[in-house]
Each structure stands twice: as C-alpha cells, then as structure tokens.
Amino acid sequence: MAVTADKRAEQRPSSEFAPARFLREVFEELRKVVWPTGPELYRYTLIVIFTVILLGAFIGGTDYLLTTIAKRVIYNGAP
C-alpha cells in the first residue's frame, strides 16, 4: 500500500513554532497532574526543611573537621 505525500505530511510533526498550540498542550498536561493535598504539602515541606538542615549540619561539620585537620598538618599545631 503506497503512502501519498499528503499522508506523510500529516504524520510528520509540524516544525512551525506555534505558541498558542504549545500553551494549550501545557494546560492539557497540567490537568492530568495529581496535585498534593494541604496536609501532604505541609508534611513534604517539613521533610525538605529537616533534610536541608541535616545535610547543612553534616557539610558544615565535615568542613570544620577537615579545616582543623589541615591546619594542624600544615602549621604543625600553630593556632
């Protein structure tokens, strides 16, 4: 079965920049999103804040420890 040029053109995505079409498709995809409820959003926010604080303390502690070790090695214990 032969495919005509018209059929091929229909199957190929349009290379034109169509902002209205793009925005329409974005809104269609946003309708499919399952948005979190208020309590879920609150819980997830607390988890993120706790994780950031925990990682910040870990990175800060590691930085302090490595700085102290480097000062003792480089300066042989001089403050």
N, CA, C and O atoms as a GROMACS GRO file, in nm:
protein
  316
    1MET      N    1   0.085  -0.116   0.000
    1MET     CA    2   0.000   0.000   0.000
    1MET      C    3   0.090   0.123   0.000
    1MET      O    4   0.178   0.138   0.085
    2ALA      N    5   0.068   0.210  -0.094
    2ALA     CA    6   0.151   0.330  -0.108
    2ALA      C    7   0.101   0.440  -0.017
    2ALA      O    8  -0.019   0.458   0.004
    3VAL      N    9   0.196   0.514   0.035
    3VAL     CA   10   0.163   0.628   0.120
    3VAL      C   11   0.187   0.754   0.038
    3VAL      O   12   0.296   0.775  -0.015
    4THR      N   13   0.086   0.837   0.028
    4THR     CA   14   0.100   0.958  -0.052
    4THR      C   15   0.175   1.066   0.026
    4THR      O   16   0.194   1.053   0.147
    5ALA      N   17   0.216   1.169  -0.042
    5ALA     CA   18   0.289   1.280   0.021
    5ALA      C   19   0.201   1.350   0.123
    5ALA      O   20   0.250   1.398   0.226
    6ASP      N   21   0.070   1.357   0.096
    6ASP     CA   22  -0.022   1.420   0.191
    6ASP      C   23  -0.027   1.342   0.321
    6ASP      O   24  -0.028   1.401   0.429
    7LYS      N   25  -0.030   1.210   0.312
    7LYS     CA   26  -0.034   1.127   0.433
    7LYS      C   27   0.096   1.143   0.513
    7LYS      O   28   0.092   1.150   0.636
    8ARG      N   29   0.210   1.148   0.443
    8ARG     CA   30   0.336   1.165   0.512
    8ARG      C   31   0.343   1.300   0.583
    8ARG      O   32   0.396   1.310   0.693
    9ALA      N   33   0.290   1.402   0.521
    9ALA     CA   34   0.290   1.535   0.582
    9ALA      C   35   0.202   1.537   0.707
    9ALA      O   36   0.234   1.606   0.804
   10GLU      N   37   0.092   1.462   0.704
   10GLU     CA   38   0.005   1.455   0.822
   10GLU      C   39   0.073   1.382   0.937
   10GLU      O   40   0.053   1.418   1.053
   11GLN      N   41   0.152   1.281   0.907
   11GLN     CA   42   0.217   1.201   1.010
   11GLN      C   43   0.335   1.274   1.072
   11GLN      O   44   0.366   1.252   1.189
   12ARG      N   45   0.400   1.359   0.996
   12ARG     CA   46   0.517   1.430   1.044
   12ARG      C   47   0.475   1.545   1.135
   12ARG      O   48   0.382   1.618   1.102
   13PRO      N   49   0.542   1.562   1.250
   13PRO     CA   50   0.507   1.674   1.337
   13PRO      C   51   0.541   1.807   1.270
   13PRO      O   52   0.637   1.817   1.195
   14SER      N   53   0.462   1.906   1.299
   14SER     CA   54   0.482   2.037   1.240
   14SER      C   55   0.609   2.100   1.295
   14SER      O   56   0.634   2.097   1.416
   15SER      N   57   0.690   2.158   1.207
   15SER     CA   58   0.812   2.222   1.251
   15SER      C   59   0.790   2.369   1.282
   15SER      O   60   0.884   2.440   1.320
   16GLU      N   61   0.667   2.416   1.264
   16GLU     CA   62   0.637   2.556   1.293
   16GLU      C   63   0.635   2.580   1.443
   16GLU      O   64   0.600   2.492   1.522
   17PHE      N   65   0.674   2.702   1.480
   17PHE     CA   66   0.665   2.740   1.620
   17PHE      C   67   0.527   2.800   1.642
   17PHE      O   68   0.494   2.905   1.588
   18ALA      N   69   0.447   2.729   1.722
   18ALA     CA   70   0.311   2.774   1.746
   18ALA      C   71   0.292   2.792   1.897
   18ALA      O   72   0.261   2.696   1.967
   19PRO      N   73   0.311   2.914   1.948
   19PRO     CA   74   0.300   2.937   2.092
   19PRO      C   75   0.162   2.902   2.148
   19PRO      O   76   0.152   2.848   2.258
   20ALA      N   77   0.057   2.931   2.075
   20ALA     CA   78  -0.078   2.901   2.124
   20ALA      C   79  -0.096   2.750   2.138
   20ALA      O   80  -0.154   2.704   2.236
   21ARG      N   81  -0.049   2.675   2.041
   21ARG     CA   82  -0.060   2.529   2.048
   21ARG      C   83   0.021   2.475   2.165
   21ARG      O   84  -0.025   2.386   2.238
   22PHE      N   85   0.141   2.528   2.182
   22PHE     CA   86   0.227   2.485   2.292
   22PHE      C   87   0.159   2.509   2.426
   22PHE      O   88   0.155   2.420   2.511
   23LEU      N   89   0.105   2.629   2.446
   23LEU     CA   90   0.039   2.661   2.573
   23LEU      C   91  -0.085   2.574   2.595
   23LEU      O   92  -0.111   2.532   2.708
   24ARG      N   93  -0.160   2.548   2.489
   24ARG     CA   94  -0.277   2.462   2.501
   24ARG      C   95  -0.236   2.322   2.547
   24ARG      O   96  -0.301   2.262   2.633
   25GLU      N   97  -0.128   2.269   2.490
   25GLU     CA   98  -0.080   2.136   2.529
   25GLU      C   99  -0.026   2.136   2.672
   25GLU      O  100  -0.042   2.038   2.744
   26VAL      N  101   0.037   2.245   2.713
   26VAL     CA  102   0.086   2.256   2.851
   26VAL      C  103  -0.032   2.249   2.947
   26VAL      O  104  -0.027   2.175   3.045
   27PHE      N  105  -0.138   2.326   2.920
   27PHE     CA  106  -0.255   2.324   3.008
   27PHE      C  107  -0.323   2.188   3.009
   27PHE      O  108  -0.375   2.146   3.112
   28GLU      N  109  -0.323   2.118   2.895
   28GLU     CA  110  -0.380   1.984   2.892
   28GLU      C  111  -0.300   1.889   2.981
   28GLU      O  112  -0.358   1.806   3.051
   29GLU      N  113  -0.169   1.901   2.979
   29GLU     CA  114  -0.085   1.816   3.064
   29GLU      C  115  -0.102   1.852   3.212
   29GLU      O  116  -0.101   1.763   3.297
   30LEU      N  117  -0.117   1.980   3.242
   30LEU     CA  118  -0.135   2.021   3.382
   30LEU      C  119  -0.265   1.969   3.439
   30LEU      O  120  -0.275   1.947   3.560
   31ARG      N  121  -0.366   1.949   3.356
   31ARG     CA  122  -0.492   1.893   3.406
   31ARG      C  123  -0.476   1.748   3.449
   31ARG      O  124  -0.553   1.699   3.532
   32LYS      N  125  -0.375   1.679   3.394
   32LYS     CA  126  -0.354   1.538   3.428
   32LYS      C  127  -0.276   1.521   3.558
   32LYS      O  128  -0.270   1.410   3.612
   33VAL      N  129  -0.216   1.628   3.609
   33VAL     CA  130  -0.132   1.621   3.729
   33VAL      C  131  -0.219   1.594   3.852
   33VAL      O  132  -0.326   1.653   3.867
   34VAL      N  133  -0.172   1.505   3.939
   34VAL     CA  134  -0.238   1.481   4.067
   34VAL      C  135  -0.170   1.571   4.169
   34VAL      O  136  -0.058   1.544   4.211
   35TRP      N  137  -0.238   1.679   4.208
   35TRP     CA  138  -0.180   1.776   4.299
   35TRP      C  139  -0.190   1.728   4.443
   35TRP      O  140  -0.288   1.662   4.478
   36PRO      N  141  -0.090   1.759   4.527
   36PRO     CA  142  -0.094   1.714   4.667
   36PRO      C  143  -0.200   1.791   4.746
   36PRO      O  144  -0.232   1.906   4.715
   37THR      N  145  -0.253   1.725   4.847
   37THR     CA  146  -0.350   1.791   4.934
   37THR      C  147  -0.274   1.883   5.030
   37THR      O  148  -0.151   1.879   5.036
   38GLY      N  149  -0.346   1.963   5.105
   38GLY     CA  150  -0.283   2.054   5.200
   38GLY      C  151  -0.197   1.984   5.303
   38GLY      O  152  -0.082   2.023   5.323
   39PRO      N  153  -0.250   1.879   5.370
   39PRO     CA  154  -0.167   1.807   5.469
   39PRO      C  155  -0.044   1.740   5.407
   39PRO      O  156   0.063   1.737   5.468
   40GLU      N  157  -0.058   1.687   5.285
   40GLU     CA  158   0.057   1.626   5.219
   40GLU      C  159   0.163   1.732   5.189
   40GLU      O  160   0.282   1.708   5.210
   41LEU      N  161   0.120   1.847   5.141
   41LEU     CA  162   0.213   1.954   5.111
   41LEU      C  163   0.286   2.000   5.236
   41LEU      O  164   0.407   2.024   5.231
   42TYR      N  165   0.215   2.013   5.347
   42TYR     CA  166   0.275   2.053   5.474
   42TYR      C  167   0.380   1.950   5.518
   42TYR      O  168   0.491   1.987   5.558
   43ARG      N  169   0.344   1.822   5.511
   43ARG     CA  170   0.435   1.715   5.552
   43ARG      C  171   0.560   1.712   5.465
   43ARG      O  172   0.672   1.700   5.516
   44TYR      N  173   0.542   1.723   5.333
   44TYR     CA  174   0.656   1.721   5.243
   44TYR      C  175   0.747   1.842   5.264
   44TYR      O  176   0.869   1.831   5.253
   45THR      N  177   0.687   1.957   5.296
   45THR     CA  178   0.765   2.077   5.322
   45THR      C  179   0.851   2.057   5.447
   45THR      O  180   0.968   2.095   5.449
   46LEU      N  181   0.793   1.999   5.552
   46LEU     CA  182   0.870   1.973   5.674
   46LEU      C  183   0.985   1.875   5.648
   46LEU      O  184   1.094   1.891   5.702
   47ILE      N  185   0.960   1.774   5.566
   47ILE     CA  186   1.063   1.676   5.533
   47ILE      C  187   1.178   1.745   5.460
   47ILE      O  188   1.295   1.718   5.489
   48VAL      N  189   1.146   1.833   5.366
   48VAL     CA  190   1.251   1.902   5.291
   48VAL      C  191   1.331   1.993   5.384
   48VAL      O  192   1.454   1.994   5.377
   49ILE      N  193   1.263   2.069   5.470
   49ILE     CA  194   1.334   2.159   5.562
   49ILE      C  195   1.425   2.080   5.656
   49ILE      O  196   1.539   2.120   5.678
   50PHE      N  197   1.375   1.970   5.712
   50PHE     CA  198   1.455   1.887   5.801
   50PHE      C  199   1.577   1.830   5.728
   50PHE      O  200   1.687   1.828   5.784
   51THR      N  201   1.558   1.783   5.606
   51THR     CA  202   1.667   1.726   5.529
   51THR      C  203   1.774   1.831   5.498
   51THR      O  204   1.893   1.802   5.506
   52VAL      N  205   1.731   1.952   5.463
   52VAL     CA  206   1.826   2.059   5.433
   52VAL      C  207   1.908   2.095   5.557
   52VAL      O  208   2.029   2.114   5.549
   53ILE      N  209   1.841   2.104   5.673
   53ILE     CA  210   1.911   2.134   5.798
   53ILE      C  211   2.011   2.023   5.832
   53ILE      O  212   2.124   2.051   5.870
   54LEU      N  213   1.968   1.899   5.817
   54LEU     CA  214   2.055   1.785   5.847
   54LEU      C  215   2.177   1.783   5.754
   54LEU      O  216   2.289   1.765   5.802
   55LEU      N  217   2.157   1.800   5.625
   55LEU     CA  218   2.269   1.800   5.532
   55LEU      C  219   2.359   1.921   5.553
   55LEU      O  220   2.481   1.910   5.540
   56GLY      N  221   2.300   2.036   5.586
   56GLY     CA  222   2.381   2.155   5.614
   56GLY      C  223   2.470   2.133   5.734
   56GLY      O  224   2.588   2.170   5.732
   57ALA      N  225   2.415   2.073   5.841
   57ALA     CA  226   2.495   2.043   5.960
   57ALA      C  227   2.606   1.943   5.928
   57ALA      O  228   2.719   1.958   5.976
   58PHE      N  229   2.576   1.843   5.847
   58PHE     CA  230   2.677   1.743   5.810
   58PHE      C  231   2.790   1.807   5.729
   58PHE      O  232   2.908   1.785   5.756
   59ILE      N  233   2.753   1.887   5.629
   59ILE     CA  234   2.855   1.951   5.545
   59ILE      C  235   2.936   2.051   5.626
   59ILE      O  236   3.058   2.058   5.612
   60GLY      N  237   2.869   2.130   5.712
   60GLY     CA  238   2.940   2.226   5.796
   60GLY      C  239   3.034   2.157   5.893
   60GLY      O  240   3.147   2.202   5.912
   61GLY      N  241   2.989   2.048   5.954
   61GLY     CA  242   3.074   1.973   6.047
   61GLY      C  243   3.193   1.911   5.977
   61GLY      O  244   3.305   1.915   6.029
   62THR      N  245   3.171   1.854   5.860
   62THR     CA  246   3.280   1.796   5.784
   62THR      C  247   3.381   1.902   5.743
   62THR      O  248   3.502   1.879   5.749
   63ASP      N  249   3.332   2.019   5.702
   63ASP     CA  250   3.420   2.129   5.665
   63ASP      C  251   3.504   2.174   5.784
   63ASP      O  252   3.625   2.195   5.772
   64TYR      N  253   3.440   2.188   5.899
   64TYR     CA  254   3.513   2.230   6.020
   64TYR      C  255   3.620   2.127   6.057
   64TYR      O  256   3.733   2.163   6.088
   65LEU      N  257   3.584   1.998   6.053
   65LEU     CA  258   3.678   1.892   6.088
   65LEU      C  259   3.797   1.889   5.992
   65LEU      O  260   3.911   1.880   6.035
   66LEU      N  261   3.770   1.896   5.863
   66LEU     CA  262   3.880   1.893   5.765
   66LEU      C  263   3.967   2.018   5.774
   66LEU      O  264   4.088   2.011   5.753
   67THR      N  265   3.906   2.133   5.804
   67THR     CA  266   3.984   2.256   5.821
   67THR      C  267   4.077   2.244   5.941
   67THR      O  268   4.194   2.283   5.934
   68THR      N  269   4.025   2.190   6.050
   68THR     CA  270   4.106   2.173   6.171
   68THR      C  271   4.222   2.076   6.145
   68THR      O  272   4.335   2.102   6.186
   69ILE      N  273   4.194   1.968   6.078
   69ILE     CA  274   4.299   1.870   6.046
   69ILE      C  275   4.403   1.933   5.954
   69ILE      O  276   4.523   1.914   5.974
   70ALA      N  277   4.358   2.007   5.852
   70ALA     CA  278   4.451   2.069   5.758
   70ALA      C  279   4.539   2.172   5.828
   70ALA      O  280   4.659   2.180   5.800
   71LYS      N  281   4.482   2.250   5.920
   71LYS     CA  282   4.562   2.349   5.993
   71LYS      C  283   4.669   2.281   6.078
   71LYS      O  284   4.782   2.329   6.086
   72ARG      N  285   4.634   2.171   6.141
   72ARG     CA  286   4.731   2.100   6.226
   72ARG      C  287   4.842   2.038   6.142
   72ARG      O  288   4.957   2.036   6.184
   73VAL      N  289   4.807   1.988   6.026
   73VAL     CA  290   4.909   1.925   5.940
   73VAL      C  291   4.997   2.031   5.877
   73VAL      O  292   5.120   2.017   5.874
   74ILE      N  293   4.937   2.137   5.825
   74ILE     CA  294   5.013   2.239   5.755
   74ILE      C  295   5.095   2.325   5.851
   74ILE      O  296   5.213   2.352   5.826
   75TYR      N  297   5.034   2.368   5.960
   75TYR     CA  298   5.101   2.460   6.052
   75TYR      C  299   5.161   2.389   6.174
   75TYR      O  300   5.210   2.456   6.264
   76ASN      N  301   5.158   2.259   6.178
   76ASN     CA  302   5.214   2.179   6.286
   76ASN      C  303   5.162   2.221   6.423
   76ASN      O  304   5.240   2.233   6.517
   77GLY      N  305   5.034   2.244   6.435
   77GLY     CA  306   4.972   2.274   6.563
   77GLY      C  307   4.967   2.420   6.599
   77GLY      O  308   4.915   2.453   6.705
   78ALA      N  309   5.018   2.510   6.516
   78ALA     CA  310   5.011   2.653   6.547
   78ALA      C  311   4.866   2.701   6.529
   78ALA      O  312   4.801   2.664   6.431
   79PRO      N  313   4.816   2.781   6.621
   79PRO     CA  314   4.676   2.825   6.612
   79PRO      C  315   4.649   2.920   6.498
   79PRO      O  316   4.535   2.963   6.480
   0.00000   0.00000   0.00000
